[in-house]
Amino acid sequence: MESRKQSEREFHNLLRDKKLESSVHFESLTANKKYYSITRKSLKFVERWLSQKCLGKKVLDYCCGNGGRSLSIANLGAAQVVGIDISDASIENAKINASNEGINKKLQYFVMDAENMKFDSNTFDIVYEAGVLHHLNLERAYFEIARVLKPDGHCICIEALGHNKIVHFYRKMTPHLRTGWELEHILKKKHISMANNYFSKVEIIGLFHLATLAAVPFRNLQFIFNPLLKFMEFLDSLILRLPLIKWQAWQVVFVLSKPSKDSNKVEQNSVKAII
Ligand SMILES: C[S@@+](CC[C@H](N)C(=O)[O-])C[C@H]1O[C@@H](n2cnc3c(N)ncnc32)[C@H](O)[C@@H]1O
């Protein structure tokens, strides 16, 4: 395995090691978790999209981590959900979580490299990915997603953006919270545009979280946090429409459709689809 992928596996195995969860080291490794206290709007937005698209469908949770989203997609009525990740600790956790929820019949998890998936072409109706593309060789990831999607399938992506210099400065100052590759590959507009080489339709459907970031320091003071977050969400809904400001957002949601099925590009992988 390439050393970059080995580092990804080791880093995420450590992050998802249940035995480390109460240690000081774990706390310092997950210090950026606090920023996710303000993400309810983007989470709800993606959840709504999935609830409209996933009913009765075959869904791939691309680099699923512990599989939290796979569970919710299964609960939204998907026929089958398959999660893959290069981290074996994550896949182990995902299997346990599915079994605890009692919905493991609909769910399958595999340790697999997202850049060389073992699924047949045209397998999935929907691909979901969150915070993953900047961990991968982007062209390879777009190629693979386009390959495994059915011609009328869609891929929804929720990703961090690299345009905001303050947010990016924070990332540079906290290298222990991420892999080296990740830091250098946070998506910008041009990287989303590259998807046009693999999909005929690339739509940005949401930009989230700029003013809302100011609520993070108050997350433990609910009486301030709740009204402040509501106000900042309102502010974001106004300022993230402005052309000069909107790309300063922390997160972007985009949808890839009409995958290119160029037969010269599409490789047949060896292992049969499992669903
Ligand atoms: C930031 S985490 C996101 C996990 C999950 N999507 C979530 O939202 O919780 C990125 C994930 O990508 C996985 N990953 C990195 N490189 C990979 C590769 N080449 N193939 C499969 N998974 C990979 C990591 O193990 C990690 O679980």
The ligand as an SDF file (V2000), in Angstrom:
LIG
                    3D

 27 29  0  0  0  0  0  0  0  0999 V2000
  -12.6150   12.8310    7.8260 C   0  0  0  0  0  0  0  0  0  0  0  0
  -12.9390   11.1160    7.8110 S   0  0  0  0  0  0  0  0  0  0  0  0
  -14.6430   11.1230    7.3310 C   0  0  0  0  0  0  0  0  0  0  0  0
  -15.3640    9.8850    7.7500 C   0  0  0  0  0  0  0  0  0  0  0  0
  -16.8690    9.8820    7.5290 C   0  0  0  0  0  0  0  0  0  0  0  0
  -17.2300   10.1670    6.1670 N   0  0  0  0  0  0  0  0  0  0  0  0
  -17.5330   10.8450    8.4750 C   0  0  0  0  0  0  0  0  0  0  0  0
  -18.1300   11.8290    8.0240 O   0  0  0  0  0  0  0  0  0  0  0  0
  -17.4830   10.6070    9.6800 O   0  0  0  0  0  0  0  0  0  0  0  0
  -12.1040   10.5440    6.3390 C   0  0  0  0  0  0  0  0  0  0  0  0
  -12.1680    9.0550    6.1730 C   0  0  0  0  0  0  0  0  0  0  0  0
  -11.5450    8.6900    4.9310 O   0  0  0  0  0  0  0  0  0  0  0  0
  -10.9020    7.4330    5.1300 C   0  0  0  0  0  0  0  0  0  0  0  0
   -9.9170    7.2390    4.0530 N   0  0  0  0  0  0  0  0  0  0  0  0
   -8.7990    7.9420    3.8130 C   0  0  0  0  0  0  0  0  0  0  0  0
   -8.1740    7.4660    2.7070 N   0  0  0  0  0  0  0  0  0  0  0  0
   -8.9140    6.4550    2.2400 C   0  0  0  0  0  0  0  0  0  0  0  0
   -8.8070    5.5530    1.1300 C   0  0  0  0  0  0  0  0  0  0  0  0
   -7.7840    5.6240    0.2530 N   0  0  0  0  0  0  0  0  0  0  0  0
   -9.7760    4.6360    0.9520 N   0  0  0  0  0  0  0  0  0  0  0  0
  -10.8160    4.5190    1.8110 C   0  0  0  0  0  0  0  0  0  0  0  0
  -10.9600    5.3250    2.8990 N   0  0  0  0  0  0  0  0  0  0  0  0
  -10.0340    6.2950    3.0930 C   0  0  0  0  0  0  0  0  0  0  0  0
  -10.3170    7.5400    6.5150 C   0  0  0  0  0  0  0  0  0  0  0  0
   -9.9850    6.2830    7.0780 O   0  0  0  0  0  0  0  0  0  0  0  0
  -11.4490    8.2600    7.2590 C   0  0  0  0  0  0  0  0  0  0  0  0
  -12.3460    7.3570    7.8490 O   0  0  0  0  0  0  0  0  0  0  0  0
  1  2  1  0
  2  3  1  0
  2 10  1  0
  3  4  1  0
  4  5  1  0
  5  6  1  0
  5  7  1  0
  7  8  2  0
  7  9  1  0
 10 11  1  0
 11 12  1  0
 11 26  1  0
 12 13  1  0
 13 14  1  0
 13 24  1  0
 14 15  1  0
 14 23  1  0
 15 16  2  0
 16 17  1  0
 17 18  1  0
 17 23  2  0
 18 19  1  0
 18 20  2  0
 20 21  1  0
 21 22  2  0
 22 23  1  0
 24 25  1  0
 24 26  1  0
 26 27  1  0
M  CHG  2   2   1   9  -1
M  END
$$$$
